Amino acid sequence: MADESLYQAPNGIEQYPYILPLATSMRRVLGSLFPLSPSCCICRVPKRLSRVSEKAYTPQVVSIGPLHHGKEGLKAMEELKHRYLKVFLHRYQTVTSLEDCIMKVKGEEQTLHSCYAEPIEYDSDEFVRIILVDAIFIIEVLIRYNDERLQPENDHIFKNPRMLEDVWPDLRMLENQLPFFILEKLFCPVATEEYSIISLSHKFFKTLMHIEEMEDTLPRIRSSPVGHFVDFVRKLYPLPPSRPALQNSHGGQVETLATLNMKELYLAGVRFKVGSSKNIFDIRFNDGTLEIPKITISDQSEVNLTNLLVFEQSQCKETENYINDYVGFLNILVSTPKDVALLVKHDIFENKLGDFKKGCTMIKNLGDRVNIVASKEFYYAHLCEQLNKHCRRSWHVWKANLKQDYLNTPWATISVIAAVVLLILTLIQTVCSIISVRQTHQ
């Protein structure tokens, strides 16, 4: 608890009357500060990152929470939010009321403030109103997505083509979040073990992100606290396999995290194969073949990964930054559009951006946000060492260059084979001639 004496004028202050107004004003500011909390999980994206692609961090259709509330371009959704609140209160009028909802938010006001990393400019009543309206809006979106029977014919989101595709990316932006616990608290009167905010959110994001084929992550999400939707989305991904031992072939530390890009690896004899694992982090290199699980790259991918990267870097331990390391490894592999073309050719990338250049630009933009501080913490350091070791062997390079330069078409292959046969026959003829001459002289 804060020291109350800090906010009270000490005895003898009368001898400094000229500083009393300033001291009083400053004490008022100090006294209004909410205590810092470990639950602080919603923050602004640093300018050095948002400058790269502002649209990936800034809501385009709907504001959630206080950080973007009231901005031009987002005000149009405010009426719809209130309509959703009205329907929610009418549907569940036997178990909750507007007054109940206000009291629940009001009772958590200090905790809610502590979840945001910067001071909130709104007064108490306005802050509570923003949180309540936005929370019920999110709850209604989840309920209606789960049950089409609750979608009226005039529903602005679910009966309007592409509107959901405009809204749901905004729900995954780090600056556009509500603490997850307030959604659970407001939904509590109608929740059951199977019908909860966690189960509704799980179906919503897992389906829209097309990751329904991955392992069932719902039990793991239920067993750990969730900060907000960005944290929830991160938990939807399976955990990466255990880290391999971080040592090179000589028993020492890995010398470099860098390796060759896709084109250079191809020229060095590396083969590529789409991985069978549903875990996107399960990238392997065995017997000269690099296996990478399939991934779809699109505008949605950029929004998703950029916000996850910032969240990891601000909230997670370095040893748990596996999305950061995954994007870092992709950034190593992709230097030019030709690298993206190779990934698409081997069915590793499903490119929905239109062309290879856009795919390359997106990967490089993501790479600008990656933070790799030390080889001992980089998840793919061992994989980089394996690839470097393979490429250092001159035989692999020679064999790959031969295939690239001389065996790239059937006719070229036939020509090379014919030349080799001709060379062998010439050599045999020369040897036979030398033997014949020696026998003649004998």
DAZI-V220074 format. One record per backbone hydrogen bond with DSSP energy under -0.5 kcal/mol. NH is the residue of the N-H (numbers start at 0). CO is the residue of the C=O. If there is no record, write none. Layout:
nh=NH co=CO
nh=NH co=CO
This chain:
nh=3 co=1
nh=5 co=2
nh=6 co=3
nh=7 co=4
nh=12 co=9
nh=14 co=11
nh=15 co=12
nh=16 co=13
nh=18 co=15
nh=19 co=15
nh=19 co=16
nh=22 co=18
nh=23 co=19
nh=24 co=20
nh=25 co=21
nh=26 co=22
nh=27 co=23
nh=28 co=24
nh=29 co=25
nh=30 co=26
nh=31 co=27
nh=31 co=28
nh=32 co=28
nh=32 co=29
nh=39 co=36
nh=40 co=114
nh=41 co=114
nh=42 co=40
nh=48 co=45
nh=49 co=45
nh=50 co=46
nh=51 co=48
nh=52 co=48
nh=55 co=52
nh=56 co=53
nh=57 co=53
nh=58 co=56
nh=70 co=67
nh=73 co=70
nh=74 co=70
nh=76 co=73
nh=77 co=74
nh=79 co=75
nh=80 co=76
nh=81 co=77
nh=82 co=78
nh=83 co=79
nh=84 co=80
nh=85 co=81
nh=86 co=82
nh=87 co=83
nh=88 co=84
nh=89 co=85
nh=90 co=86
nh=91 co=87
nh=92 co=89
nh=94 co=91
nh=95 co=91
nh=100 co=96
nh=101 co=97
nh=102 co=98
nh=103 co=99
nh=104 co=100
nh=105 co=101
nh=106 co=102
nh=107 co=103
nh=107 co=104
nh=108 co=105
nh=111 co=107
nh=112 co=108
nh=113 co=109
nh=114 co=110
nh=114 co=111
nh=115 co=112
nh=116 co=41
nh=126 co=122
nh=127 co=123
nh=128 co=124
nh=129 co=125
nh=130 co=126
nh=131 co=127
nh=132 co=128
nh=133 co=129
nh=134 co=130
nh=135 co=131
nh=136 co=132
nh=137 co=133
nh=138 co=134
nh=139 co=135
nh=140 co=136
nh=141 co=137
nh=142 co=138
nh=143 co=139
nh=144 co=140
nh=145 co=141
nh=146 co=142
nh=149 co=146
nh=150 co=147
nh=151 co=149
nh=154 co=151
nh=158 co=154
nh=159 co=156
nh=160 co=158
nh=162 co=159
nh=163 co=156
nh=163 co=159
nh=165 co=161
nh=165 co=162
nh=166 co=162
nh=167 co=163
nh=169 co=166
nh=170 co=166
nh=171 co=168
nh=172 co=169
nh=175 co=172
nh=179 co=226
nh=181 co=178
nh=182 co=178
nh=182 co=179
nh=183 co=179
nh=184 co=180
nh=185 co=181
nh=186 co=182
nh=187 co=183
nh=189 co=186
nh=190 co=186
nh=190 co=187
nh=191 co=194
nh=195 co=193
nh=199 co=195
nh=200 co=196
nh=201 co=197
nh=202 co=198
nh=203 co=199
nh=204 co=200
nh=205 co=201
nh=206 co=202
nh=207 co=203
nh=208 co=204
nh=209 co=206
nh=210 co=205
nh=213 co=210
nh=216 co=214
nh=220 co=216
nh=221 co=217
nh=222 co=218
nh=223 co=220
nh=231 co=227
nh=232 co=228
nh=233 co=229
nh=234 co=230
nh=235 co=231
nh=235 co=232
nh=236 co=232
nh=236 co=233
nh=246 co=244
nh=247 co=251
nh=250 co=247
nh=261 co=332
nh=264 co=260
nh=265 co=261
nh=266 co=262
nh=267 co=263
nh=268 co=265
nh=269 co=264
nh=270 co=287
nh=272 co=289
nh=274 co=291
nh=279 co=277
nh=281 co=278
nh=282 co=280
nh=283 co=290
nh=285 co=288
nh=288 co=285
nh=289 co=270
nh=290 co=283
nh=290 co=288
nh=291 co=272
nh=291 co=289
nh=293 co=274
nh=294 co=347
nh=296 co=349
nh=301 co=297
nh=302 co=298
nh=303 co=299
nh=304 co=300
nh=305 co=301
nh=306 co=302
nh=307 co=303
nh=308 co=304
nh=309 co=305
nh=310 co=306
nh=311 co=307
nh=312 co=308
nh=313 co=309
nh=314 co=310
nh=315 co=311
nh=319 co=316
nh=320 co=317
nh=321 co=319
nh=324 co=320
nh=325 co=321
nh=326 co=322
nh=327 co=323
nh=328 co=324
nh=329 co=325
nh=330 co=326
nh=331 co=327
nh=332 co=328
nh=333 co=329
nh=334 co=332
nh=338 co=335
nh=339 co=335
nh=340 co=336
nh=341 co=337
nh=342 co=338
nh=343 co=339
nh=344 co=340
nh=345 co=341
nh=346 co=343
nh=347 co=342
nh=348 co=342
nh=349 co=294
nh=350 co=348
nh=351 co=296
nh=351 co=349
nh=358 co=354
nh=359 co=355
nh=360 co=356
nh=361 co=357
nh=362 co=358
nh=363 co=359
nh=364 co=360
nh=365 co=361
nh=366 co=362
nh=367 co=363
nh=368 co=365
nh=369 co=366
nh=371 co=369
nh=372 co=370
nh=376 co=373
nh=377 co=373
nh=380 co=377
nh=383 co=379
nh=384 co=380
nh=385 co=381
nh=386 co=382
nh=387 co=383
nh=388 co=384
nh=389 co=385
nh=390 co=386
nh=391 co=387
nh=392 co=388
nh=392 co=389
nh=393 co=391
nh=395 co=392
nh=396 co=392
nh=397 co=393
nh=398 co=394
nh=399 co=395
nh=400 co=396
nh=401 co=397
nh=402 co=398
nh=403 co=399
nh=404 co=400
nh=405 co=401
nh=406 co=401
nh=406 co=402
nh=412 co=408
nh=413 co=409
nh=414 co=410
nh=415 co=411
nh=416 co=412
nh=417 co=413
nh=418 co=414
nh=419 co=415
nh=420 co=416
nh=421 co=417
nh=422 co=418
nh=423 co=419
nh=424 co=420
nh=425 co=421
nh=426 co=422
nh=427 co=423
nh=428 co=424
nh=429 co=425
nh=430 co=426
nh=431 co=427
nh=432 co=428
nh=433 co=429
nh=434 co=430
nh=435 co=431
nh=436 co=432
nh=437 co=433
nh=438 co=434
nh=439 co=435
nh=440 co=436
nh=441 co=437
